[in-house]
Amino acid sequence: MPLQFDRLGEREMRAAGLRFSEEMDRRRSVRMFAPDPVPIDIVETAIATASTAPSGAHRQPWQFVVTGDPGIKSRLRNAAEDEERQNYLNGRMNEHWQEALAPLGTDWHKEYLEIAPWIVVLFEQRYVRDTVGTRRPNYYVKESVGIAAGIFITAIHRAGLVTLTHTPSPMRFLNELLGRPESERPFVLFPVGYPLPGTLVPDLRRKTLDEVRTVVGRIPAAGSG
């Protein structure tokens, strides 16, 4: 099928790119959620947007599992806090790791897992079975799922909501609590909702362009526009 593509002038590209960069620079991970309800279709639209991500052999090796059930969220919190307590208090995370986390103000308490109206767990699908039951591997699974996760975060932000990437370690308990098959592995957990009024977030310094970009070789001359 023909590619649907509208080529922009250079001024339009620069303006659009700058607007989006400034918007995303305002994005923050949020740990204080309001309990206010959010329509599920808004979250589902973000998932559909995330599923436009490129993937190895176009296998789309991901599954977004969504729950707003208070009982399930409570069990998720209890299980996640059990693991995180081991990390923070019983030596799973070494002192350098905890020192790096200190400016973010994190600890083993994860009350947002019950407060946020929606919990979305992204699973990576390591393989699938065809119609006759033969196991078929997926390709570039982590790369593909990582890209989908980034698009999901962006889509949630553009929808006027906030989220947080939570990766309790180990995460295998999520398969059991959410009834996922052996072929899937938890990748990241997202609480989704509105920020609690008055929420404070760390005043972070992001790396500058010069710190994250390296240009190799000659720069081709650009056109005018």
PyMOL commands that place a pseudoatom at each C-alpha (Angstrom):
pseudoatom trace, name=CA, resn=MET, resi=1, chain=A, elem=C, hetatm=0, pos=[0.000, 0.000, 0.000]
pseudoatom trace, name=CA, resn=PRO, resi=2, chain=A, elem=C, hetatm=0, pos=[1.240, 3.547, -0.627]
pseudoatom trace, name=CA, resn=LEU, resi=3, chain=A, elem=C, hetatm=0, pos=[2.870, 5.328, 2.302]
pseudoatom trace, name=CA, resn=GLN, resi=4, chain=A, elem=C, hetatm=0, pos=[0.693, 8.083, 3.740]
pseudoatom trace, name=CA, resn=PHE, resi=5, chain=A, elem=C, hetatm=0, pos=[3.157, 10.890, 4.395]
pseudoatom trace, name=CA, resn=ASP, resi=6, chain=A, elem=C, hetatm=0, pos=[2.886, 14.672, 4.324]
pseudoatom trace, name=CA, resn=ARG, resi=7, chain=A, elem=C, hetatm=0, pos=[6.296, 16.268, 3.921]
pseudoatom trace, name=CA, resn=LEU, resi=8, chain=A, elem=C, hetatm=0, pos=[6.742, 19.407, 6.009]
pseudoatom trace, name=CA, resn=GLY, resi=9, chain=A, elem=C, hetatm=0, pos=[8.905, 22.410, 5.297]
pseudoatom trace, name=CA, resn=GLU, resi=10, chain=A, elem=C, hetatm=0, pos=[11.993, 22.832, 7.441]
pseudoatom trace, name=CA, resn=ARG, resi=11, chain=A, elem=C, hetatm=0, pos=[10.434, 25.661, 9.468]
pseudoatom trace, name=CA, resn=GLU, resi=12, chain=A, elem=C, hetatm=0, pos=[7.405, 23.502, 10.207]
pseudoatom trace, name=CA, resn=MET, resi=13, chain=A, elem=C, hetatm=0, pos=[9.618, 20.565, 11.186]
pseudoatom trace, name=CA, resn=ARG, resi=14, chain=A, elem=C, hetatm=0, pos=[11.680, 22.682, 13.549]
pseudoatom trace, name=CA, resn=ALA, resi=15, chain=A, elem=C, hetatm=0, pos=[8.609, 24.246, 15.136]
pseudoatom trace, name=CA, resn=ALA, resi=16, chain=A, elem=C, hetatm=0, pos=[6.800, 20.926, 15.546]
pseudoatom trace, name=CA, resn=GLY, resi=17, chain=A, elem=C, hetatm=0, pos=[9.895, 19.221, 16.925]
pseudoatom trace, name=CA, resn=LEU, resi=18, chain=A, elem=C, hetatm=0, pos=[10.567, 22.023, 19.397]
pseudoatom trace, name=CA, resn=ARG, resi=19, chain=A, elem=C, hetatm=0, pos=[6.960, 22.076, 20.637]
pseudoatom trace, name=CA, resn=PHE, resi=20, chain=A, elem=C, hetatm=0, pos=[7.001, 18.343, 21.247]
pseudoatom trace, name=CA, resn=SER, resi=21, chain=A, elem=C, hetatm=0, pos=[10.418, 18.449, 22.916]
pseudoatom trace, name=CA, resn=GLU, resi=22, chain=A, elem=C, hetatm=0, pos=[9.265, 21.189, 25.299]
pseudoatom trace, name=CA, resn=GLU, resi=23, chain=A, elem=C, hetatm=0, pos=[6.075, 19.270, 26.103]
pseudoatom trace, name=CA, resn=MET, resi=24, chain=A, elem=C, hetatm=0, pos=[7.932, 16.064, 26.887]
pseudoatom trace, name=CA, resn=ASP, resi=25, chain=A, elem=C, hetatm=0, pos=[10.482, 17.947, 28.975]
pseudoatom trace, name=CA, resn=ARG, resi=26, chain=A, elem=C, hetatm=0, pos=[7.584, 18.789, 31.309]
pseudoatom trace, name=CA, resn=ARG, resi=27, chain=A, elem=C, hetatm=0, pos=[6.774, 15.090, 31.713]
pseudoatom trace, name=CA, resn=ARG, resi=28, chain=A, elem=C, hetatm=0, pos=[7.573, 13.642, 35.116]
pseudoatom trace, name=CA, resn=SER, resi=29, chain=A, elem=C, hetatm=0, pos=[7.179, 10.259, 36.764]
pseudoatom trace, name=CA, resn=VAL, resi=30, chain=A, elem=C, hetatm=0, pos=[4.495, 10.657, 39.436]
pseudoatom trace, name=CA, resn=ARG, resi=31, chain=A, elem=C, hetatm=0, pos=[4.130, 8.662, 42.648]
pseudoatom trace, name=CA, resn=MET, resi=32, chain=A, elem=C, hetatm=0, pos=[1.225, 10.595, 44.200]
pseudoatom trace, name=CA, resn=PHE, resi=33, chain=A, elem=C, hetatm=0, pos=[-2.045, 9.762, 42.453]
pseudoatom trace, name=CA, resn=ALA, resi=34, chain=A, elem=C, hetatm=0, pos=[-5.560, 11.092, 42.890]
pseudoatom trace, name=CA, resn=PRO, resi=35, chain=A, elem=C, hetatm=0, pos=[-8.216, 8.371, 43.257]
pseudoatom trace, name=CA, resn=ASP, resi=36, chain=A, elem=C, hetatm=0, pos=[-10.436, 10.117, 40.677]
pseudoatom trace, name=CA, resn=PRO, resi=37, chain=A, elem=C, hetatm=0, pos=[-11.834, 7.704, 38.068]
pseudoatom trace, name=CA, resn=VAL, resi=38, chain=A, elem=C, hetatm=0, pos=[-10.501, 7.702, 34.512]
pseudoatom trace, name=CA, resn=PRO, resi=39, chain=A, elem=C, hetatm=0, pos=[-12.564, 6.235, 31.642]
pseudoatom trace, name=CA, resn=ILE, resi=40, chain=A, elem=C, hetatm=0, pos=[-11.015, 2.978, 30.485]
pseudoatom trace, name=CA, resn=ASP, resi=41, chain=A, elem=C, hetatm=0, pos=[-11.258, 3.931, 26.811]
pseudoatom trace, name=CA, resn=ILE, resi=42, chain=A, elem=C, hetatm=0, pos=[-8.624, 6.645, 27.361]
pseudoatom trace, name=CA, resn=VAL, resi=43, chain=A, elem=C, hetatm=0, pos=[-6.199, 4.026, 28.651]
pseudoatom trace, name=CA, resn=GLU, resi=44, chain=A, elem=C, hetatm=0, pos=[-7.152, 1.666, 25.819]
pseudoatom trace, name=CA, resn=THR, resi=45, chain=A, elem=C, hetatm=0, pos=[-6.435, 4.369, 23.246]
pseudoatom trace, name=CA, resn=ALA, resi=46, chain=A, elem=C, hetatm=0, pos=[-2.958, 4.784, 24.753]
pseudoatom trace, name=CA, resn=ILE, resi=47, chain=A, elem=C, hetatm=0, pos=[-2.455, 1.009, 24.476]
pseudoatom trace, name=CA, resn=ALA, resi=48, chain=A, elem=C, hetatm=0, pos=[-3.591, 1.055, 20.842]
pseudoatom trace, name=CA, resn=THR, resi=49, chain=A, elem=C, hetatm=0, pos=[-1.134, 3.880, 20.209]
pseudoatom trace, name=CA, resn=ALA, resi=50, chain=A, elem=C, hetatm=0, pos=[1.677, 1.926, 21.885]
pseudoatom trace, name=CA, resn=SER, resi=51, chain=A, elem=C, hetatm=0, pos=[0.885, -1.009, 19.617]
pseudoatom trace, name=CA, resn=THR, resi=52, chain=A, elem=C, hetatm=0, pos=[1.903, 1.052, 16.587]
pseudoatom trace, name=CA, resn=ALA, resi=53, chain=A, elem=C, hetatm=0, pos=[5.509, 0.534, 17.749]
pseudoatom trace, name=CA, resn=PRO, resi=54, chain=A, elem=C, hetatm=0, pos=[7.891, -1.202, 15.349]
pseudoatom trace, name=CA, resn=SER, resi=55, chain=A, elem=C, hetatm=0, pos=[8.677, -4.782, 16.324]
pseudoatom trace, name=CA, resn=GLY, resi=56, chain=A, elem=C, hetatm=0, pos=[10.887, -7.651, 15.200]
pseudoatom trace, name=CA, resn=ALA, resi=57, chain=A, elem=C, hetatm=0, pos=[9.283, -9.347, 12.170]
pseudoatom trace, name=CA, resn=HIS, resi=58, chain=A, elem=C, hetatm=0, pos=[6.126, -7.357, 13.058]
pseudoatom trace, name=CA, resn=ARG, resi=59, chain=A, elem=C, hetatm=0, pos=[5.296, -9.936, 15.729]
pseudoatom trace, name=CA, resn=GLN, resi=60, chain=A, elem=C, hetatm=0, pos=[4.126, -7.252, 18.203]
pseudoatom trace, name=CA, resn=PRO, resi=61, chain=A, elem=C, hetatm=0, pos=[5.381, -9.385, 21.118]
pseudoatom trace, name=CA, resn=TRP, resi=62, chain=A, elem=C, hetatm=0, pos=[3.543, -7.612, 23.906]
pseudoatom trace, name=CA, resn=GLN, resi=63, chain=A, elem=C, hetatm=0, pos=[0.420, -7.865, 26.018]
pseudoatom trace, name=CA, resn=PHE, resi=64, chain=A, elem=C, hetatm=0, pos=[-0.950, -4.953, 28.054]
pseudoatom trace, name=CA, resn=VAL, resi=65, chain=A, elem=C, hetatm=0, pos=[-2.915, -6.259, 31.036]
pseudoatom trace, name=CA, resn=VAL, resi=66, chain=A, elem=C, hetatm=0, pos=[-5.234, -3.689, 32.609]
pseudoatom trace, name=CA, resn=THR, resi=67, chain=A, elem=C, hetatm=0, pos=[-6.962, -3.807, 35.989]
pseudoatom trace, name=CA, resn=GLY, resi=68, chain=A, elem=C, hetatm=0, pos=[-8.927, -1.368, 38.083]
pseudoatom trace, name=CA, resn=ASP, resi=69, chain=A, elem=C, hetatm=0, pos=[-10.264, -4.029, 40.446]
pseudoatom trace, name=CA, resn=PRO, resi=70, chain=A, elem=C, hetatm=0, pos=[-9.631, -2.934, 44.071]
pseudoatom trace, name=CA, resn=GLY, resi=71, chain=A, elem=C, hetatm=0, pos=[-9.012, -6.486, 45.265]
pseudoatom trace, name=CA, resn=ILE, resi=72, chain=A, elem=C, hetatm=0, pos=[-6.472, -7.228, 42.542]
pseudoatom trace, name=CA, resn=LYS, resi=73, chain=A, elem=C, hetatm=0, pos=[-4.749, -3.879, 43.085]
pseudoatom trace, name=CA, resn=SER, resi=74, chain=A, elem=C, hetatm=0, pos=[-4.476, -4.617, 46.802]
pseudoatom trace, name=CA, resn=ARG, resi=75, chain=A, elem=C, hetatm=0, pos=[-2.875, -7.999, 46.122]
pseudoatom trace, name=CA, resn=LEU, resi=76, chain=A, elem=C, hetatm=0, pos=[-0.497, -6.404, 43.621]
pseudoatom trace, name=CA, resn=ARG, resi=77, chain=A, elem=C, hetatm=0, pos=[0.553, -3.836, 46.195]
pseudoatom trace, name=CA, resn=ASN, resi=78, chain=A, elem=C, hetatm=0, pos=[1.135, -6.415, 48.913]
pseudoatom trace, name=CA, resn=ALA, resi=79, chain=A, elem=C, hetatm=0, pos=[3.227, -8.625, 46.630]
pseudoatom trace, name=CA, resn=ALA, resi=80, chain=A, elem=C, hetatm=0, pos=[5.225, -5.709, 45.210]
pseudoatom trace, name=CA, resn=GLU, resi=81, chain=A, elem=C, hetatm=0, pos=[5.930, -4.316, 48.676]
pseudoatom trace, name=CA, resn=ASP, resi=82, chain=A, elem=C, hetatm=0, pos=[7.104, -7.728, 49.875]
pseudoatom trace, name=CA, resn=GLU, resi=83, chain=A, elem=C, hetatm=0, pos=[9.734, -7.746, 47.120]
pseudoatom trace, name=CA, resn=GLU, resi=84, chain=A, elem=C, hetatm=0, pos=[10.663, -4.072, 47.488]
pseudoatom trace, name=CA, resn=ARG, resi=85, chain=A, elem=C, hetatm=0, pos=[11.066, -4.418, 51.250]
pseudoatom trace, name=CA, resn=GLN, resi=86, chain=A, elem=C, hetatm=0, pos=[13.722, -7.031, 50.527]
pseudoatom trace, name=CA, resn=ASN, resi=87, chain=A, elem=C, hetatm=0, pos=[15.396, -4.645, 48.110]
pseudoatom trace, name=CA, resn=TYR, resi=88, chain=A, elem=C, hetatm=0, pos=[15.484, -1.576, 50.351]
pseudoatom trace, name=CA, resn=LEU, resi=89, chain=A, elem=C, hetatm=0, pos=[15.817, -3.082, 53.814]
pseudoatom trace, name=CA, resn=ASN, resi=90, chain=A, elem=C, hetatm=0, pos=[17.416, -6.489, 53.420]
pseudoatom trace, name=CA, resn=GLY, resi=91, chain=A, elem=C, hetatm=0, pos=[20.345, -5.774, 51.162]
pseudoatom trace, name=CA, resn=ARG, resi=92, chain=A, elem=C, hetatm=0, pos=[19.180, -6.705, 47.667]
pseudoatom trace, name=CA, resn=MET, resi=93, chain=A, elem=C, hetatm=0, pos=[20.081, -3.177, 46.509]
pseudoatom trace, name=CA, resn=ASN, resi=94, chain=A, elem=C, hetatm=0, pos=[23.651, -2.192, 47.364]
pseudoatom trace, name=CA, resn=GLU, resi=95, chain=A, elem=C, hetatm=0, pos=[24.505, 1.164, 48.921]
pseudoatom trace, name=CA, resn=HIS, resi=96, chain=A, elem=C, hetatm=0, pos=[25.492, 2.751, 45.603]
pseudoatom trace, name=CA, resn=TRP, resi=97, chain=A, elem=C, hetatm=0, pos=[22.115, 1.881, 44.100]
pseudoatom trace, name=CA, resn=GLN, resi=98, chain=A, elem=C, hetatm=0, pos=[20.247, 3.263, 47.091]
pseudoatom trace, name=CA, resn=GLU, resi=99, chain=A, elem=C, hetatm=0, pos=[22.429, 6.374, 47.022]
pseudoatom trace, name=CA, resn=ALA, resi=100, chain=A, elem=C, hetatm=0, pos=[21.496, 6.956, 43.383]
pseudoatom trace, name=CA, resn=LEU, resi=101, chain=A, elem=C, hetatm=0, pos=[17.784, 6.585, 44.235]
pseudoatom trace, name=CA, resn=ALA, resi=102, chain=A, elem=C, hetatm=0, pos=[17.900, 8.885, 47.267]
pseudoatom trace, name=CA, resn=PRO, resi=103, chain=A, elem=C, hetatm=0, pos=[17.219, 12.167, 45.350]
pseudoatom trace, name=CA, resn=LEU, resi=104, chain=A, elem=C, hetatm=0, pos=[14.012, 10.623, 43.965]
pseudoatom trace, name=CA, resn=GLY, resi=105, chain=A, elem=C, hetatm=0, pos=[12.625, 9.951, 47.445]
pseudoatom trace, name=CA, resn=THR, resi=106, chain=A, elem=C, hetatm=0, pos=[11.631, 6.358, 46.707]
pseudoatom trace, name=CA, resn=ASP, resi=107, chain=A, elem=C, hetatm=0, pos=[11.225, 3.595, 49.272]
pseudoatom trace, name=CA, resn=TRP, resi=108, chain=A, elem=C, hetatm=0, pos=[9.519, 0.223, 49.558]
pseudoatom trace, name=CA, resn=HIS, resi=109, chain=A, elem=C, hetatm=0, pos=[6.044, 1.677, 50.148]
pseudoatom trace, name=CA, resn=LYS, resi=110, chain=A, elem=C, hetatm=0, pos=[3.949, 1.500, 46.958]
pseudoatom trace, name=CA, resn=GLU, resi=111, chain=A, elem=C, hetatm=0, pos=[0.569, 2.860, 48.020]
pseudoatom trace, name=CA, resn=TYR, resi=112, chain=A, elem=C, hetatm=0, pos=[-0.049, 4.227, 44.535]
pseudoatom trace, name=CA, resn=LEU, resi=113, chain=A, elem=C, hetatm=0, pos=[-0.683, 0.656, 43.379]
pseudoatom trace, name=CA, resn=GLU, resi=114, chain=A, elem=C, hetatm=0, pos=[-4.006, 0.833, 45.224]
pseudoatom trace, name=CA, resn=ILE, resi=115, chain=A, elem=C, hetatm=0, pos=[-4.782, 4.527, 44.758]
pseudoatom trace, name=CA, resn=ALA, resi=116, chain=A, elem=C, hetatm=0, pos=[-4.261, 4.961, 41.007]
pseudoatom trace, name=CA, resn=PRO, resi=117, chain=A, elem=C, hetatm=0, pos=[-7.508, 4.099, 39.180]
pseudoatom trace, name=CA, resn=TRP, resi=118, chain=A, elem=C, hetatm=0, pos=[-5.742, 1.839, 36.681]
pseudoatom trace, name=CA, resn=ILE, resi=119, chain=A, elem=C, hetatm=0, pos=[-2.765, -0.489, 36.769]
pseudoatom trace, name=CA, resn=VAL, resi=120, chain=A, elem=C, hetatm=0, pos=[-1.359, -1.511, 33.393]
pseudoatom trace, name=CA, resn=VAL, resi=121, chain=A, elem=C, hetatm=0, pos=[1.219, -4.305, 33.321]
pseudoatom trace, name=CA, resn=LEU, resi=122, chain=A, elem=C, hetatm=0, pos=[3.165, -4.736, 30.107]
pseudoatom trace, name=CA, resn=PHE, resi=123, chain=A, elem=C, hetatm=0, pos=[4.252, -8.311, 29.432]
pseudoatom trace, name=CA, resn=GLU, resi=124, chain=A, elem=C, hetatm=0, pos=[6.770, -9.402, 26.817]
pseudoatom trace, name=CA, resn=GLN, resi=125, chain=A, elem=C, hetatm=0, pos=[5.741, -12.449, 24.789]
pseudoatom trace, name=CA, resn=ARG, resi=126, chain=A, elem=C, hetatm=0, pos=[8.805, -14.625, 24.330]
pseudoatom trace, name=CA, resn=TYR, resi=127, chain=A, elem=C, hetatm=0, pos=[7.031, -17.052, 22.006]
pseudoatom trace, name=CA, resn=VAL, resi=128, chain=A, elem=C, hetatm=0, pos=[3.611, -17.989, 20.627]
pseudoatom trace, name=CA, resn=ARG, resi=129, chain=A, elem=C, hetatm=0, pos=[2.041, -21.257, 19.579]
pseudoatom trace, name=CA, resn=ASP, resi=130, chain=A, elem=C, hetatm=0, pos=[0.562, -21.680, 16.136]
pseudoatom trace, name=CA, resn=THR, resi=131, chain=A, elem=C, hetatm=0, pos=[-2.740, -23.358, 15.284]
pseudoatom trace, name=CA, resn=VAL, resi=132, chain=A, elem=C, hetatm=0, pos=[-1.257, -26.843, 15.683]
pseudoatom trace, name=CA, resn=GLY, resi=133, chain=A, elem=C, hetatm=0, pos=[0.507, -26.025, 18.950]
pseudoatom trace, name=CA, resn=THR, resi=134, chain=A, elem=C, hetatm=0, pos=[4.042, -25.611, 17.585]
pseudoatom trace, name=CA, resn=ARG, resi=135, chain=A, elem=C, hetatm=0, pos=[6.122, -23.146, 19.562]
pseudoatom trace, name=CA, resn=ARG, resi=136, chain=A, elem=C, hetatm=0, pos=[7.213, -20.153, 17.454]
pseudoatom trace, name=CA, resn=PRO, resi=137, chain=A, elem=C, hetatm=0, pos=[9.772, -17.680, 18.838]
pseudoatom trace, name=CA, resn=ASN, resi=138, chain=A, elem=C, hetatm=0, pos=[9.354, -13.937, 18.673]
pseudoatom trace, name=CA, resn=TYR, resi=139, chain=A, elem=C, hetatm=0, pos=[12.281, -11.746, 17.656]
pseudoatom trace, name=CA, resn=TYR, resi=140, chain=A, elem=C, hetatm=0, pos=[13.951, -8.722, 19.247]
pseudoatom trace, name=CA, resn=VAL, resi=141, chain=A, elem=C, hetatm=0, pos=[11.427, -9.017, 22.041]
pseudoatom trace, name=CA, resn=LYS, resi=142, chain=A, elem=C, hetatm=0, pos=[12.958, -6.672, 24.623]
pseudoatom trace, name=CA, resn=GLU, resi=143, chain=A, elem=C, hetatm=0, pos=[13.791, -4.046, 22.027]
pseudoatom trace, name=CA, resn=SER, resi=144, chain=A, elem=C, hetatm=0, pos=[10.261, -4.152, 20.611]
pseudoatom trace, name=CA, resn=VAL, resi=145, chain=A, elem=C, hetatm=0, pos=[8.532, -4.082, 24.005]
pseudoatom trace, name=CA, resn=GLY, resi=146, chain=A, elem=C, hetatm=0, pos=[10.803, -1.276, 25.205]
pseudoatom trace, name=CA, resn=ILE, resi=147, chain=A, elem=C, hetatm=0, pos=[9.785, 0.895, 22.256]
pseudoatom trace, name=CA, resn=ALA, resi=148, chain=A, elem=C, hetatm=0, pos=[6.103, 0.129, 22.889]
pseudoatom trace, name=CA, resn=ALA, resi=149, chain=A, elem=C, hetatm=0, pos=[6.552, 1.104, 26.547]
pseudoatom trace, name=CA, resn=GLY, resi=150, chain=A, elem=C, hetatm=0, pos=[8.000, 4.462, 25.550]
pseudoatom trace, name=CA, resn=ILE, resi=151, chain=A, elem=C, hetatm=0, pos=[5.142, 5.189, 23.176]
pseudoatom trace, name=CA, resn=PHE, resi=152, chain=A, elem=C, hetatm=0, pos=[2.631, 4.204, 25.875]
pseudoatom trace, name=CA, resn=ILE, resi=153, chain=A, elem=C, hetatm=0, pos=[4.190, 6.668, 28.341]
pseudoatom trace, name=CA, resn=THR, resi=154, chain=A, elem=C, hetatm=0, pos=[4.044, 9.394, 25.697]
pseudoatom trace, name=CA, resn=ALA, resi=155, chain=A, elem=C, hetatm=0, pos=[0.425, 8.592, 24.829]
pseudoatom trace, name=CA, resn=ILE, resi=156, chain=A, elem=C, hetatm=0, pos=[-0.608, 8.719, 28.505]
pseudoatom trace, name=CA, resn=HIS, resi=157, chain=A, elem=C, hetatm=0, pos=[1.098, 12.100, 28.846]
pseudoatom trace, name=CA, resn=ARG, resi=158, chain=A, elem=C, hetatm=0, pos=[-0.571, 13.469, 25.713]
pseudoatom trace, name=CA, resn=ALA, resi=159, chain=A, elem=C, hetatm=0, pos=[-3.951, 12.297, 27.041]
pseudoatom trace, name=CA, resn=GLY, resi=160, chain=A, elem=C, hetatm=0, pos=[-3.531, 14.518, 30.133]
pseudoatom trace, name=CA, resn=LEU, resi=161, chain=A, elem=C, hetatm=0, pos=[-2.711, 11.736, 32.589]
pseudoatom trace, name=CA, resn=VAL, resi=162, chain=A, elem=C, hetatm=0, pos=[0.414, 10.699, 34.490]
pseudoatom trace, name=CA, resn=THR, resi=163, chain=A, elem=C, hetatm=0, pos=[2.186, 7.433, 35.064]
pseudoatom trace, name=CA, resn=LEU, resi=164, chain=A, elem=C, hetatm=0, pos=[5.248, 5.812, 36.593]
pseudoatom trace, name=CA, resn=THR, resi=165, chain=A, elem=C, hetatm=0, pos=[7.487, 2.968, 35.429]
pseudoatom trace, name=CA, resn=HIS, resi=166, chain=A, elem=C, hetatm=0, pos=[7.548, 0.478, 38.290]
pseudoatom trace, name=CA, resn=THR, resi=167, chain=A, elem=C, hetatm=0, pos=[9.688, -2.648, 38.033]
pseudoatom trace, name=CA, resn=PRO, resi=168, chain=A, elem=C, hetatm=0, pos=[9.570, -4.602, 41.301]
pseudoatom trace, name=CA, resn=SER, resi=169, chain=A, elem=C, hetatm=0, pos=[12.283, -7.206, 41.297]
pseudoatom trace, name=CA, resn=PRO, resi=170, chain=A, elem=C, hetatm=0, pos=[11.665, -10.056, 40.875]
pseudoatom trace, name=CA, resn=MET, resi=171, chain=A, elem=C, hetatm=0, pos=[8.369, -9.575, 39.006]
pseudoatom trace, name=CA, resn=ARG, resi=172, chain=A, elem=C, hetatm=0, pos=[7.272, -13.137, 38.335]
pseudoatom trace, name=CA, resn=PHE, resi=173, chain=A, elem=C, hetatm=0, pos=[4.466, -12.801, 40.903]
pseudoatom trace, name=CA, resn=LEU, resi=174, chain=A, elem=C, hetatm=0, pos=[2.629, -10.699, 38.315]
pseudoatom trace, name=CA, resn=ASN, resi=175, chain=A, elem=C, hetatm=0, pos=[2.100, -13.776, 36.115]
pseudoatom trace, name=CA, resn=GLU, resi=176, chain=A, elem=C, hetatm=0, pos=[0.361, -15.586, 38.949]
pseudoatom trace, name=CA, resn=LEU, resi=177, chain=A, elem=C, hetatm=0, pos=[-1.756, -12.649, 40.150]
pseudoatom trace, name=CA, resn=LEU, resi=178, chain=A, elem=C, hetatm=0, pos=[-2.857, -11.688, 36.635]
pseudoatom trace, name=CA, resn=GLY, resi=179, chain=A, elem=C, hetatm=0, pos=[-3.204, -15.194, 35.212]
pseudoatom trace, name=CA, resn=ARG, resi=180, chain=A, elem=C, hetatm=0, pos=[-0.612, -14.850, 32.469]
pseudoatom trace, name=CA, resn=PRO, resi=181, chain=A, elem=C, hetatm=0, pos=[0.929, -17.846, 30.667]
pseudoatom trace, name=CA, resn=GLU, resi=182, chain=A, elem=C, hetatm=0, pos=[4.491, -19.140, 30.883]
pseudoatom trace, name=CA, resn=SER, resi=183, chain=A, elem=C, hetatm=0, pos=[5.232, -17.647, 27.454]
pseudoatom trace, name=CA, resn=GLU, resi=184, chain=A, elem=C, hetatm=0, pos=[4.950, -14.135, 28.901]
pseudoatom trace, name=CA, resn=ARG, resi=185, chain=A, elem=C, hetatm=0, pos=[7.338, -12.278, 31.197]
pseudoatom trace, name=CA, resn=PRO, resi=186, chain=A, elem=C, hetatm=0, pos=[6.540, -9.038, 33.073]
pseudoatom trace, name=CA, resn=PHE, resi=187, chain=A, elem=C, hetatm=0, pos=[8.407, -6.075, 31.607]
pseudoatom trace, name=CA, resn=VAL, resi=188, chain=A, elem=C, hetatm=0, pos=[7.100, -3.017, 33.475]
pseudoatom trace, name=CA, resn=LEU, resi=189, chain=A, elem=C, hetatm=0, pos=[4.108, -1.937, 35.556]
pseudoatom trace, name=CA, resn=PHE, resi=190, chain=A, elem=C, hetatm=0, pos=[2.362, 1.414, 34.995]
pseudoatom trace, name=CA, resn=PRO, resi=191, chain=A, elem=C, hetatm=0, pos=[-0.014, 3.051, 37.503]
pseudoatom trace, name=CA, resn=VAL, resi=192, chain=A, elem=C, hetatm=0, pos=[-2.187, 5.446, 35.479]
pseudoatom trace, name=CA, resn=GLY, resi=193, chain=A, elem=C, hetatm=0, pos=[-4.357, 8.342, 36.610]
pseudoatom trace, name=CA, resn=TYR, resi=194, chain=A, elem=C, hetatm=0, pos=[-4.403, 11.990, 37.589]
pseudoatom trace, name=CA, resn=PRO, resi=195, chain=A, elem=C, hetatm=0, pos=[-1.743, 13.489, 39.866]
pseudoatom trace, name=CA, resn=LEU, resi=196, chain=A, elem=C, hetatm=0, pos=[-2.820, 14.263, 43.426]
pseudoatom trace, name=CA, resn=PRO, resi=197, chain=A, elem=C, hetatm=0, pos=[-3.328, 18.049, 43.720]
pseudoatom trace, name=CA, resn=GLY, resi=198, chain=A, elem=C, hetatm=0, pos=[-0.236, 19.640, 45.206]
pseudoatom trace, name=CA, resn=THR, resi=199, chain=A, elem=C, hetatm=0, pos=[2.024, 16.772, 44.141]
pseudoatom trace, name=CA, resn=LEU, resi=200, chain=A, elem=C, hetatm=0, pos=[5.733, 17.571, 44.267]
pseudoatom trace, name=CA, resn=VAL, resi=201, chain=A, elem=C, hetatm=0, pos=[8.240, 15.924, 41.937]
pseudoatom trace, name=CA, resn=PRO, resi=202, chain=A, elem=C, hetatm=0, pos=[12.047, 15.977, 42.012]
pseudoatom trace, name=CA, resn=ASP, resi=203, chain=A, elem=C, hetatm=0, pos=[13.604, 19.055, 40.397]
pseudoatom trace, name=CA, resn=LEU, resi=204, chain=A, elem=C, hetatm=0, pos=[15.697, 16.988, 38.029]
pseudoatom trace, name=CA, resn=ARG, resi=205, chain=A, elem=C, hetatm=0, pos=[18.390, 18.132, 35.663]
pseudoatom trace, name=CA, resn=ARG, resi=206, chain=A, elem=C, hetatm=0, pos=[18.225, 16.294, 32.390]
pseudoatom trace, name=CA, resn=LYS, resi=207, chain=A, elem=C, hetatm=0, pos=[21.387, 15.814, 30.361]
pseudoatom trace, name=CA, resn=THR, resi=208, chain=A, elem=C, hetatm=0, pos=[21.974, 18.435, 27.692]
pseudoatom trace, name=CA, resn=LEU, resi=209, chain=A, elem=C, hetatm=0, pos=[21.972, 17.626, 23.989]
pseudoatom trace, name=CA, resn=ASP, resi=210, chain=A, elem=C, hetatm=0, pos=[25.772, 17.785, 23.934]
pseudoatom trace, name=CA, resn=GLU, resi=211, chain=A, elem=C, hetatm=0, pos=[25.896, 15.150, 26.684]
pseudoatom trace, name=CA, resn=VAL, resi=212, chain=A, elem=C, hetatm=0, pos=[23.707, 12.641, 24.856]
pseudoatom trace, name=CA, resn=ARG, resi=213, chain=A, elem=C, hetatm=0, pos=[24.513, 13.287, 21.169]
pseudoatom trace, name=CA, resn=THR, resi=214, chain=A, elem=C, hetatm=0, pos=[27.673, 12.485, 19.213]
pseudoatom trace, name=CA, resn=VAL, resi=215, chain=A, elem=C, hetatm=0, pos=[27.997, 13.392, 15.531]
pseudoatom trace, name=CA, resn=VAL, resi=216, chain=A, elem=C, hetatm=0, pos=[30.466, 11.364, 13.509]
pseudoatom trace, name=CA, resn=GLY, resi=217, chain=A, elem=C, hetatm=0, pos=[31.843, 12.573, 10.171]
pseudoatom trace, name=CA, resn=ARG, resi=218, chain=A, elem=C, hetatm=0, pos=[30.861, 15.530, 8.027]
pseudoatom trace, name=CA, resn=ILE, resi=219, chain=A, elem=C, hetatm=0, pos=[27.438, 17.125, 8.350]
pseudoatom trace, name=CA, resn=PRO, resi=220, chain=A, elem=C, hetatm=0, pos=[25.674, 17.310, 4.960]
pseudoatom trace, name=CA, resn=ALA, resi=221, chain=A, elem=C, hetatm=0, pos=[24.513, 20.765, 3.929]
pseudoatom trace, name=CA, resn=ALA, resi=222, chain=A, elem=C, hetatm=0, pos=[20.840, 21.389, 4.698]
pseudoatom trace, name=CA, resn=GLY, resi=223, chain=A, elem=C, hetatm=0, pos=[18.367, 23.008, 2.367]
pseudoatom trace, name=CA, resn=SER, resi=224, chain=A, elem=C, hetatm=0, pos=[16.663, 26.309, 3.087]
pseudoatom trace, name=CA, resn=GLY, resi=225, chain=A, elem=C, hetatm=0, pos=[13.177, 26.615, 4.477]
for i in range(1, 225): cmd.bond("trace and resi %d" % i, "trace and resi %d" % (i + 1))
show_as sticks, trace
zoom trace
